[in-house]
Amino acid sequence: MTVPAAPAAPVAHGAPGVAPVPFAAELQPLVDAMAANPMPPLTEENLRDGGTAFGPGFPDGAGAVAGRTVSAEELVIPGPEGSPDLEITVFHPTGPSAGPLPILINFHGGGMIVGHRSWEHGRLVDLVETHGAIGVNVEYRLAPEHPFPAGVEDNYAATVWVAERAAELGGDPDRLIVMGGSAGGGFAAAVALLARERRGPAIAGQLLLCPMLDNTNRTVSSLQYDGIGTWTRDANLLAWRLVLGEELAYSDAAPAAAAPARETDLSGLPPAFIEVGSAEMFRDEDTAFATRIWAAGGEAELHVWSGGFHGFDVYAPDSELTRAALAARDSWLARVLGAAGSDGAVS
């Protein structure tokens, strides 16, 4: 894995002379409501206010599967060598199966500085039911207490553990998908890069939902949504500083395992599904990542949802935009898992 060597570039605030793309009309009332009752801005001092464990609206594994045809199991597995053990939640469909099941390994969002796997139990349980897959939700260490490479090494170690024990879990190691939203999408992309570099697990696909990929914060969209939306520029700048430190925070020389946009060679990667809203700061870094995968001869399916803000599917689950986005994800997963299952490898 290579990264270009270059000094850190200055990071400016303010729009680049063009108006932001408007939010979708069906989402605008929600945007207005959030603007009228804003959350306190994230700071290094308030990151742990209220903790990052289970909170209102985010049930634990048992709560997430209540009334569903899915079971939940809490496990503690080895972390990276010399590091603490990891907590994971494993979801299994409870109906009969014809053989080993596909495996979805999820890394939660939160900018690599906040969050808990329970935040995304609901998303993963839905996919387990829909696709008859095993779902694994990983708890990883957060910055600033544990800066790079702690988080990505935790997530890579969990992926290796699951792949090596796929048969014990009832899963098919040839149909293993890494996935996540926001920071979790960045981690999924980084795990795919590490698996290629280290000749690690054979990953069948990477499901990247509005992934956090670029530490430099120089794109047009990162400036268009300065102070606008559900994940702000200030929060992003803070996150990268806490993960990478002052010297590398916004630098082209940051490691690709931290910021996958820094990777110069995107060849030989598993097929990627990349989803982003047109009205969020990650729009341009995500579309650029897809374009660069194509330029390297790889497979990427890109969806830019018109007027979608960051995490619109979580905030507006009943919107038409979310229904379309979920249908696209399900279609891609069905195609990629079907291709991997046809002969043990993605065709």
C-alpha positions as CSV (number, residue, x, y, z in Angstrom):
1,M,0.0,0.0,0.0
2,T,1.5,3.3,-1.0
3,V,0.7,6.9,-0.1
4,P,2.0,10.1,-1.7
5,A,4.4,12.1,0.4
6,A,3.4,15.7,0.7
7,P,3.1,18.3,3.4
8,A,-0.1,19.0,5.1
9,A,-2.3,21.5,3.3
10,P,-4.1,24.4,5.0
11,V,-7.7,23.7,5.6
12,A,-10.0,26.7,5.0
13,H,-13.6,27.3,6.0
14,G,-16.4,28.7,3.8
15,A,-18.2,27.8,0.6
16,P,-16.3,27.9,-2.6
17,G,-18.5,30.5,-4.2
18,V,-21.4,28.2,-5.2
19,A,-24.6,27.4,-3.3
20,P,-25.0,24.0,-1.7
21,V,-27.1,21.4,-3.5
22,P,-30.6,21.7,-1.9
23,F,-32.0,19.0,0.3
24,A,-34.8,16.8,-1.1
25,A,-38.2,18.4,-0.6
26,E,-39.4,15.4,1.5
27,L,-36.4,15.8,3.8
28,Q,-36.5,19.6,4.2
29,P,-39.0,19.6,7.1
30,L,-36.7,17.2,9.0
31,V,-33.7,19.4,8.2
32,D,-35.6,22.5,9.5
33,A,-36.6,20.7,12.7
34,M,-33.1,19.7,13.4
35,A,-31.9,23.2,12.7
36,A,-34.4,24.6,15.1
37,N,-33.2,22.3,17.9
38,P,-29.5,21.8,17.1
39,M,-27.4,19.4,19.1
40,P,-24.3,20.9,20.9
41,P,-21.3,20.8,18.5
42,L,-18.8,18.0,19.1
43,T,-15.7,19.0,21.0
44,E,-12.9,17.0,22.4
45,E,-14.2,17.8,25.9
46,N,-17.8,16.6,25.4
47,L,-17.1,13.5,23.3
48,R,-17.9,11.1,26.2
49,D,-20.8,13.1,27.7
50,G,-23.5,10.5,28.1
51,G,-21.2,7.7,27.2
52,T,-21.2,5.7,24.0
53,A,-23.1,2.6,25.3
54,F,-26.7,1.7,24.8
55,G,-29.0,4.7,24.7
56,P,-32.6,5.5,24.0
57,G,-33.6,4.2,20.6
58,F,-30.5,1.9,20.4
59,P,-31.4,-1.5,21.9
60,D,-28.9,-4.2,22.6
61,G,-28.7,-7.3,20.5
62,A,-31.5,-9.1,22.3
63,G,-33.7,-6.0,22.0
64,A,-32.9,-5.6,18.3
65,V,-34.1,-9.1,17.4
66,A,-37.3,-9.1,19.6
67,G,-40.2,-10.3,17.4
68,R,-37.8,-11.0,14.5
69,T,-36.8,-14.3,12.8
70,V,-33.2,-13.6,14.0
71,S,-31.2,-14.6,17.1
72,A,-28.5,-12.6,18.8
73,E,-25.3,-13.8,20.5
74,E,-22.8,-11.6,22.3
75,L,-19.2,-12.8,22.0
76,V,-15.8,-11.6,23.1
77,I,-13.0,-12.4,20.7
78,P,-9.2,-11.7,20.6
79,G,-8.2,-8.3,19.4
80,P,-5.0,-7.5,17.5
81,E,-1.8,-8.9,19.0
82,G,-1.0,-7.1,22.3
83,S,-4.4,-5.3,22.3
84,P,-7.6,-5.8,24.3
85,D,-10.2,-8.3,23.3
86,L,-13.1,-7.2,21.2
87,E,-16.9,-7.4,21.7
88,I,-19.0,-8.4,18.8
89,T,-22.7,-9.2,18.4
90,V,-23.5,-12.1,16.0
91,F,-27.0,-12.3,14.4
92,H,-28.3,-15.5,12.8
93,P,-31.5,-16.1,10.9
94,T,-33.5,-18.6,12.8
95,G,-35.2,-20.3,9.9
96,P,-33.9,-23.4,8.1
97,S,-31.0,-22.9,5.7
98,A,-29.8,-25.0,2.7
99,G,-26.1,-24.6,3.6
100,P,-23.4,-22.2,4.8
101,L,-24.7,-18.6,4.9
102,P,-23.2,-15.4,3.6
103,I,-21.6,-13.2,6.3
104,L,-22.0,-9.4,6.7
105,I,-19.4,-7.8,9.0
106,N,-20.5,-4.3,10.0
107,F,-18.4,-1.4,11.5
108,H,-20.4,1.4,13.0
109,G,-20.3,5.1,12.3
110,G,-19.5,8.0,14.5
111,G,-16.4,9.6,12.9
112,M,-14.1,7.1,14.5
113,I,-14.5,9.2,17.7
114,V,-18.0,8.4,19.0
115,G,-20.5,5.6,18.6
116,H,-21.4,2.0,19.6
117,R,-22.3,-1.0,17.6
118,S,-25.8,-0.9,19.0
119,W,-26.4,2.2,16.9
120,E,-26.6,-0.1,13.8
121,H,-28.1,-3.3,15.1
122,G,-31.3,-2.4,13.4
123,R,-29.8,-2.0,10.0
124,L,-27.9,-5.2,10.3
125,V,-30.8,-7.3,11.5
126,D,-32.9,-6.1,8.5
127,L,-30.2,-7.3,6.2
128,V,-29.9,-10.6,8.0
129,E,-33.6,-11.2,7.6
130,T,-33.7,-10.1,4.0
131,H,-30.7,-12.0,2.7
132,G,-30.6,-15.0,5.0
133,A,-27.1,-13.9,6.1
134,I,-25.1,-14.0,9.3
135,G,-24.5,-10.5,10.6
136,V,-21.5,-9.5,12.8
137,N,-21.4,-6.1,14.5
138,V,-18.0,-5.1,15.7
139,E,-17.1,-2.9,18.7
140,Y,-13.7,-1.1,18.1
141,R,-11.6,1.3,20.0
142,L,-12.3,5.0,19.5
143,A,-10.0,8.1,19.2
144,P,-8.7,10.2,20.8
145,E,-8.1,7.6,23.6
146,H,-7.0,5.1,20.9
147,P,-5.9,7.0,17.8
148,F,-4.9,5.3,14.4
149,P,-4.2,2.5,13.9
150,A,-6.3,1.1,16.8
151,G,-9.7,1.2,15.2
152,V,-8.8,-0.2,11.8
153,E,-6.6,-2.9,13.4
154,D,-9.5,-3.9,15.6
155,N,-11.8,-4.2,12.6
156,Y,-9.3,-6.1,10.6
157,A,-8.7,-8.5,13.5
158,A,-12.4,-9.1,13.8
159,T,-12.7,-9.7,10.0
160,V,-9.8,-12.3,10.2
161,W,-11.4,-14.0,13.2
162,V,-14.8,-14.3,11.5
163,A,-13.3,-15.5,8.2
164,E,-11.2,-18.2,10.0
165,R,-14.2,-19.4,12.0
166,A,-16.8,-19.0,9.3
167,A,-17.7,-22.7,9.3
168,E,-18.2,-22.7,13.1
169,L,-20.6,-19.8,12.7
170,G,-22.5,-21.5,9.9
171,G,-21.1,-19.1,7.4
172,D,-19.5,-19.3,3.9
173,P,-16.0,-17.6,3.9
174,D,-16.3,-17.1,0.1
175,R,-19.4,-14.8,0.7
176,L,-18.0,-12.4,3.2
177,I,-19.0,-8.7,2.9
178,V,-17.4,-5.9,4.9
179,M,-19.8,-2.9,5.4
180,G,-20.5,0.2,7.3
181,G,-21.8,3.7,7.2
182,S,-19.8,6.9,7.5
183,A,-16.7,6.1,9.5
184,G,-17.8,2.5,9.3
185,G,-17.7,2.7,5.5
186,G,-14.2,4.1,5.7
187,F,-13.2,1.3,7.9
188,A,-14.7,-1.3,5.5
189,A,-12.7,0.2,2.6
190,A,-9.6,0.2,4.8
191,V,-10.1,-3.4,5.8
192,A,-10.4,-4.4,2.1
193,L,-7.1,-2.6,1.4
194,L,-5.4,-4.3,4.3
195,A,-6.8,-7.7,3.3
196,R,-5.3,-7.2,-0.2
197,E,-1.9,-6.0,1.2
198,R,-1.6,-8.7,3.8
199,R,-3.0,-11.5,1.7
200,G,-5.8,-11.8,4.3
201,P,-9.4,-12.9,4.1
202,A,-11.0,-13.2,0.7
203,I,-13.6,-10.5,0.8
204,A,-16.5,-10.8,-1.7
205,G,-17.6,-7.2,-1.5
206,Q,-17.5,-3.9,0.3
207,L,-20.8,-2.1,1.1
208,L,-19.8,1.5,1.7
209,L,-22.6,3.8,2.8
210,C,-21.7,7.5,2.7
211,P,-18.1,6.5,3.7
212,M,-15.6,8.8,5.4
213,L,-12.6,8.4,3.1
214,D,-10.7,11.7,2.7
215,N,-8.8,13.4,5.5
216,T,-7.8,16.5,3.5
217,N,-11.3,18.2,3.6
218,R,-10.5,20.1,0.3
219,T,-13.4,19.0,-1.9
220,V,-16.2,21.3,-3.1
221,S,-18.8,19.4,-1.1
222,S,-16.8,19.5,2.1
223,L,-16.9,23.3,1.8
224,Q,-20.5,23.5,0.5
225,Y,-21.8,21.8,3.7
226,D,-19.7,23.8,6.2
227,G,-22.0,24.0,9.2
228,I,-24.9,22.4,7.3
229,G,-26.4,19.0,7.7
230,T,-26.1,16.1,10.1
231,W,-22.3,15.7,10.0
232,T,-20.6,19.1,9.8
233,R,-17.2,20.2,8.6
234,D,-16.1,21.1,12.1
235,A,-17.0,17.6,13.3
236,N,-15.0,16.1,10.4
237,L,-12.0,18.3,11.1
238,L,-12.1,17.4,14.8
239,A,-12.4,13.7,14.0
240,W,-9.4,13.5,11.6
241,R,-7.3,15.5,14.1
242,L,-8.1,13.2,16.9
243,V,-7.5,10.1,14.8
244,L,-4.3,11.1,13.1
245,G,-2.8,13.9,15.3
246,E,-1.9,17.4,14.3
247,E,0.8,16.6,11.8
248,L,-1.1,14.2,9.6
249,A,-4.7,15.3,10.2
250,Y,-5.3,16.9,6.9
251,S,-2.1,15.8,5.0
252,D,-1.7,14.0,1.7
253,A,0.8,11.9,3.5
254,A,-1.7,10.3,5.9
255,P,-1.8,6.5,5.8
256,A,-4.2,4.9,3.4
257,A,-5.3,2.5,6.2
258,A,-6.6,5.5,8.0
259,A,-8.0,7.5,5.0
260,P,-8.5,5.2,2.0
261,A,-8.7,8.1,-0.4
262,R,-4.9,8.4,0.1
263,E,-4.4,5.0,-1.5
264,T,-2.8,5.4,-4.9
265,D,-3.5,1.9,-6.2
266,L,-7.1,0.8,-6.1
267,S,-6.7,-2.3,-8.3
268,G,-7.4,-5.8,-7.1
269,L,-10.1,-4.9,-4.6
270,P,-13.5,-6.6,-4.1
271,P,-16.5,-5.1,-5.8
272,A,-17.7,-2.0,-4.1
273,F,-21.2,-0.5,-3.5
274,I,-20.8,3.2,-2.8
275,E,-23.8,5.3,-1.7
276,V,-23.9,9.0,-0.8
277,G,-26.3,11.9,-0.8
278,S,-25.8,14.7,-3.2
279,A,-26.4,17.2,-0.3
280,E,-23.6,16.1,2.1
281,M,-20.0,16.8,2.6
282,F,-18.7,13.3,1.6
283,R,-20.3,13.5,-1.8
284,D,-17.2,14.4,-3.8
285,E,-14.7,12.1,-2.0
286,D,-17.1,9.1,-2.4
287,T,-17.7,9.7,-6.1
288,A,-14.0,10.2,-6.7
289,F,-13.3,6.9,-5.0
290,A,-15.7,5.1,-7.3
291,T,-14.1,6.8,-10.3
292,R,-10.6,5.8,-9.3
293,I,-11.8,2.2,-8.8
294,W,-13.1,2.2,-12.3
295,A,-9.9,3.7,-13.6
296,A,-8.0,0.8,-12.0
297,G,-10.2,-1.7,-13.8
298,G,-12.2,-2.6,-10.7
299,E,-15.9,-2.9,-10.0
300,A,-17.9,-0.2,-8.2
301,E,-21.6,0.6,-8.2
302,L,-22.2,4.2,-7.3
303,H,-25.4,5.8,-6.2
304,V,-25.7,9.5,-5.5
305,W,-29.1,10.1,-4.0
306,S,-30.5,13.5,-5.0
307,G,-31.0,15.8,-2.1
308,G,-29.9,13.2,0.5
309,F,-28.1,14.5,3.5
310,H,-25.6,12.4,5.5
311,G,-27.3,9.4,7.0
312,F,-30.7,10.2,5.5
313,D,-31.8,6.6,5.7
314,V,-31.4,6.6,9.5
315,Y,-33.1,9.9,10.1
316,A,-35.9,9.5,7.5
317,P,-36.5,5.7,7.3
318,D,-40.0,6.1,5.8
319,S,-39.0,8.5,3.1
320,E,-39.2,7.6,-0.6
321,L,-35.5,8.3,-0.9
322,T,-34.7,5.8,1.8
323,R,-36.9,3.2,0.2
324,A,-35.1,3.6,-3.1
325,A,-31.7,3.5,-1.4
326,L,-32.5,0.3,0.5
327,A,-33.8,-1.4,-2.7
328,A,-30.5,-0.6,-4.4
329,R,-28.5,-2.0,-1.6
330,D,-30.5,-5.2,-1.5
331,S,-30.2,-5.6,-5.3
332,W,-26.4,-5.2,-5.2
333,L,-26.0,-7.6,-2.2
334,A,-28.2,-10.2,-3.9
335,R,-26.1,-10.0,-7.1
336,V,-22.7,-10.0,-5.4
337,L,-23.6,-12.8,-3.0
338,G,-25.2,-14.8,-5.9
339,A,-22.1,-14.4,-8.0
340,A,-19.8,-15.5,-5.1
341,G,-22.0,-18.4,-4.3
342,S,-22.1,-19.7,-7.9
343,D,-18.5,-21.0,-7.9
344,G,-17.0,-19.9,-4.6
345,A,-15.6,-16.7,-6.1
346,V,-16.9,-13.5,-7.5
347,S,-17.1,-13.8,-11.2
